[in-house]
Amino acid sequence: MTMFCAGGCATREAVPNEPVQDYLEFLQTHPGANLQGAREEAAIRAFQAFLSDFTKENVTANARKVYARDAWLNDTLKTVQGSAEIEEYFLGSVENTDEIRVEFTDVARSGNDYYFRWIMDVKFKKFHRGKVVRTIGMTHVRFNADGQAILHQDYWDSAQGLFEYVPVIGGGIRFIKSRL
């Protein structure tokens, strides 16, 4: 397999990526529920409403309702498991930002898998102060029989959405992007 490196290209065997392996294992052990009708609509609506109102009050009041006790989440920055840990992680995200706004633009279903397409606007407290950072992404979700999210896997460009604005790291990312 050919891998891109900052200094050039090299050929080597793929190294297992722990978050990828965790995701694949979780998919195998948590098939999700076949929600239909009003139960399906309620689960989708609750998930979207929760992430669309990313405030301390909403996270505290609803994280453990929207996410199952054993839920697994990977947002490309961090992997956490369990509704209590997800709540704590989201509260940290709220604390480090002035505002997070998520607008859902589409949802698609394939079997027990749901794919939510979104646009996220973030105002960071420490980085790129006062300016909105806009990114696009998609979230893969599976719900349990109670309509709670048991799997949440984000797909988005965290370099564009966050790391490009971090001092030193951001300069390196912008330099690499300019060379590609």
N, C-alpha and C positions, 0 to 999 in steps of 0.2 A: 504494500500500500504506500502510495506517495503522500507525504505529509509536508505542508508548508511550514517553513521556519523563517525567522527574521533574517538569518544570515544566508539563506538559500534553501535548497530542497534536499531532502535526504529520503532514502527508502528504508523502511523498517516495519516490523510487525506492529499491528495495532495493539495498544496497551488498553486493558479494560478501564473504562471510565466509571468510577463508583456511582455517580448519580444516574448514569445511563443504565447500569446493571440494576440498581435499586428500582428504577422506574420499570424496567422490563419484568423484574420479579414481582413488583406490586401489581402489574397488569395481570400476571398469571394467577395471583392469589386473591385478587379482588375484582371479579368480573363485572360488578355493578348490577343494578336492578333494571328490569324492563319496565320503566315507568310509562304510564299511558294517561291520556286525557288530562283531567284536572290535577292529578298528582304530578304529572310531568310539567305542566304549566306552572304550578306552584313552586316546584324545585328550581326551574329556570328563573322565574321571577325573583325568588328569594336570593339566589346567587348573584344575579345582576344588581339587585337593589343593594345588597351588602357591599359589593365592590364599587358601586357608583357613589356611595356616601362614605368616603374613607375618612372618618373622623374618630377621635378617641371614644366619644359616646357611642357611636354605632358599633365600633369594633368590640367594645366592652359588652354591650348589650346583646350582640348577635353572632359573634364568631362561633361560639359553642352551639348555636342553633343551626347555623348554616353548614358547619363542618362536623363530620362524625367524630366521635371520641378517638378513633384510630386512624383518622384521615392522614394522608401523605401529601405534602406540598413541596414543589420545587419551582422557584421563580427565576431560575438561571443564576441567581446570586447565592442562594442558600437552600438547603433541603431541611425541612422540619417535619416531624410526625406527631400527630395528636392534636386535638382541637385546642387544648390549653397552650401548647407550644406555638401553634399557628396564631392564636390570639396574642401571645407575648411578642411574637415576631412582627405582626402587623402593628401593634402598639409602638414598637420601636421605630417602625417605618413612619408612622404618624408623627412621632416625636422629632424625627430628623428632617421633617419637611414642613413648609408653611401651608402647602396644599397639594392634594393628590386628587385628580379628577379622572374618572374612567368613563368613557362613552362606548357602549356596546353598539356595534354596527351590524352584527349578524350572528346567528346561531345556527349550527347545522348538527344533525344527528346521524350517526352510523352505528346501528346496533344499540349497545348500552353506552356508547361514547358520544359526548357532546363537545362541540368545538365552538368557542365563543371568540369572535373577532372583535378587536377593540382598538381605541385610540386613547392613550394615557397622557395627560398633562400633569407635570410635576413642577413645583417650585421648591427647590432645596433651601434649607437654612444656611448651609455652609458653602455650597458650590453654586456658581452661576447665579448669585444672589439677585432676586428681584425679577428674574427672567423665567419664562415657562420653557421647560424642556418637553418636547412632544415626541412620543414614540408610538409605533404601531406594534400590535402583537396578536397572539392567539393563545387561548387557554384550552387545554384538553381536560375535561371533567368527566368523572363517573359519579353517579349518585347511588346511595344505598336505598333499600326499600322504604325508608322513612323520608326520602327526598333530600338527605344531607349529602354534601360532597364528601366522597371518600378518597378521591384522587384529584389533584390539581397540578397540572404540569404546564407551565408557561413557556411560550416560544416567542422571544423578542430579542432585539439587539441591545443588550445591556451596555455595550460599548457606546453606542449612540445615545442611549437613554440615561446613562449615569457616568460611566468611566471617562468619557470624553471631557467632562467638566471638572474632574478631580485634578488639582495641581500636580504637576510632574507626570503622572500617569496619562492624563489627557493629552499632553503635548506629545508623548510617545505614541499614543493611539493615532492622533492626527497625522504624525509623521509617517507612520506605517501606511495609513490609508492613502496618503498622497503618493506613495511609491507603488501602489498596486495598480 
